[in-house]
Structures are given as C-alpha cells and as structure tokens.
C-alpha cells in the first residue's frame, strides 16, 4: 500500500503530515523570580503606545512594521473621534417627495 507521504491513519491532530512534538519544559525560562507578581510592571497606556511608536520607527522587519502599523492605526482612530454633522430637519414629508416624482 503506497500512501505517497500523506498520513491519514492513526490519531490525526489536524496537521496530517507532521508528527506530534511535545514541548521541552526545561527550555522555558520560567522561574519563581519571573513569575513573581511584585516584580510585574505594566506600563500606562500612553507609555505603551509611545514604545510601540519607537519600535515602529526603529524596526527594519517589514512584517513587524506592518503589524505595528495596524495597532497604531487603530489607536489613532480611537483618539480622533468621528465628527457627526447635525441633521437638518426638512419641512417636506414623505408624500411631498412622492408627489414631486410623479
């Protein structure tokens, strides 16, 4: 039986051609000092976006630059609200408009 390199038997994990690989926990750099919440420093929103602008201006990677641009574009849209013009009330009714078209 020739399967031509396409495995469809066994326990498929969604990626039929690749073997299952388990992550090696010893390669992760997670220790008690990193996971300590007293050392956790979350920057303020404006400071975080300032760092994103700096990263956008200094990176040369086009994929990273495109991703940062999308984030910054959404941020800029939230800072500049859409200006809605007030609606002008008309004196004509729906039936007046219909009479004009007949």
C-alpha positions in Angstrom: 0.0 0.0 0.0 1.5 3.3 -1.0 0.4 6.4 0.9 2.7 8.8 -1.0 3.8 10.5 2.2 0.3 11.6 3.2 -0.7 10.1 6.5 -4.4 9.8 7.1 -4.3 7.0 9.6 -3.6 7.0 13.3 -4.5 9.8 15.6 -4.7 12.9 13.4 -4.0 16.2 15.1 -5.2 18.4 12.3 -1.8 18.5 10.6 -1.7 15.1 8.9 1.8 15.4 7.6 3.6 16.4 10.8 4.5 14.3 13.7 3.4 15.3 17.2 6.1 17.1 19.1 5.9 17.8 22.8 7.5 21.0 24.2 10.5 20.6 26.4 9.7 22.2 29.7 13.4 22.6 30.6 13.9 25.0 27.7 11.4 27.5 29.1 12.8 30.3 31.2 10.1 30.4 33.8 11.3 30.6 37.3 9.9 32.0 40.6 11.5 35.4 40.1 10.0 35.9 36.7 6.5 34.7 37.8 6.6 36.9 41.0 3.8 39.5 40.8 5.7 42.0 42.9 8.2 42.4 40.0 5.4 42.9 37.5 5.5 46.3 35.8 2.6 47.1 33.4 3.2 50.4 31.7 0.5 53.0 31.4 -1.4 53.0 28.1 0.2 56.2 26.7 3.7 54.9 27.6 3.0 51.6 26.0 1.9 53.2 22.7 4.9 55.5 22.8 7.1 52.4 23.0 5.2 50.9 20.0 5.8 54.1 18.0 9.6 53.9 18.9 9.6 50.2 17.8 7.8 51.1 14.6 10.3 53.8 13.7 13.4 51.6 14.6 12.5 48.2 13.1 13.5 47.1 9.6 11.4 43.9 9.6 8.5 44.5 7.2 6.1 42.0 8.8 6.7 43.6 12.3 6.3 47.0 10.8 3.0 46.1 9.2 1.7 44.6 12.5 2.7 47.6 14.5 1.1 49.9 11.9 -2.2 48.1 12.3 -2.1 48.5 16.1 -1.1 52.2 15.9 -3.7 52.9 13.2 -6.5 51.5 15.5 -5.1 53.6 18.3 -5.2 56.7 16.2 -8.8 56.0 15.2 -9.8 55.9 18.9 -8.0 59.2 19.7 -9.7 61.1 16.8 -13.5 60.6 17.2 -15.7 60.9 14.1 -17.3 64.3 13.8 -21.0 63.8 13.1 -22.8 66.7 11.4 -26.2 67.6 12.8 -29.1 66.5 10.7 -31.1 69.2 9.0 -34.8 69.0 9.6 -36.8 69.2 6.3 -40.3 70.7 6.0 -41.3 68.2 3.4 -43.0 64.9 4.2 -42.5 61.6 2.5 -45.7 62.1 0.5 -44.5 65.5 -0.7 -41.4 63.9 -2.2 -43.5 61.2 -3.9 -45.7 64.0 -5.4 -42.6 65.6 -6.9 -41.5 62.4 -8.5 -44.9 61.7 -10.2 
